């Protein structure tokens, strides 16, 4: 990573550290339920950030990231149940093993595009969690596997477990965002954008299209696997019912609502899918609605937010933030970028784009003269 990446890395780390301090202070001030919500948001951010890189940067639609979360969650449960390894090592191994699974899927789907790729990953999202039913002795079947996660002794016996879980999940999410931000500014990120914009032109510019697409799947799967591992330690149970196709659709919806291809968009989308249903349920309960009606309110609110964001701000919530910053004159080169160029994942230098290279090549000049 060169140029802009090296200069902006301290800024990214500074933002991450400031966010970590804010989250720690909030978790101390808030109650156990809010700590659980912080952990849940961090888990969603980790998964959605990987998906927004896959779909927003490399242009590959995936409806199977819920299955990758299941791989990470079951890996965590099995390692902690049978080997009792330190949870940090378990989290890393869960991400690595899921990345391998992502590579296998990426190789199989390297030649698929658009609805065909979406259909293939949809099949993965439906079929893979059902493996737990076929091998109940290993995966616990419908009852799932228990995960025992405790507060470390150096924090004291009275330290709340929910606060520790919020800290662990937030730290994992921030590390993921920092790594993805720097990866997106590197040559790999520029290759992803080139393949997304024009595969033929990218190949002519020397980009290995197949390897680039597979790498995007590997990164996205690793993020989903880490999110699944975090979900396992927070809920204390890994069961196939938690990884249905609904989860994969919710992750993609969060990426779209927040703003595809933007890491801040992953945060916005995660906040929406975690907080909106909760607050909608509270409103329905406070107004004395029947249980049958109240149970549908979160779904209606969720759909209303999605429709409004897509109609008013097609570029997602992060696009709306850019627009508001422009109104107040806080625009910059980054704010004025096109919506599909991520805020935290801008190009590392002023290297001409693939399309510019093709137009400047002899072939492009001859075609233009014709």
Secondary structure, 3 states (H helix, E strand, C coil): CCCHHHHHHHHHHHHHHHHHHHHHHHHHHCCHHHHHHHHHHHHHHHHHHHHHHHHHHCCCCCCCHHHHHHHHHHHHHHHHHHCCCCHHHHHHHHHHHHHHHHHHHHHHCCCCCHHHHHHHHHHHHHHHHHHHHHCHHHHCHHHCEECCCCCCHHHCCCCCHHHHHHHHHHHHHHHHHHHHHHHHHCHHHHHHHHHHHCHHHHHHCCCCHHHHHHHHHHHHHHHHHHHHHHHHHHHCEECHHHHCHHHHHHHHHHHHHHCCCCHHHHHHHHHHHHHHHHHHHHHHHHCCCCHHHHHHHHHHHHHHHHHHHHHHCCCHHHHHHHHHHHHCCCCCCCCCCCCCCCCCCCCCCCCCCHHHHHHHCHHHHHHHHC
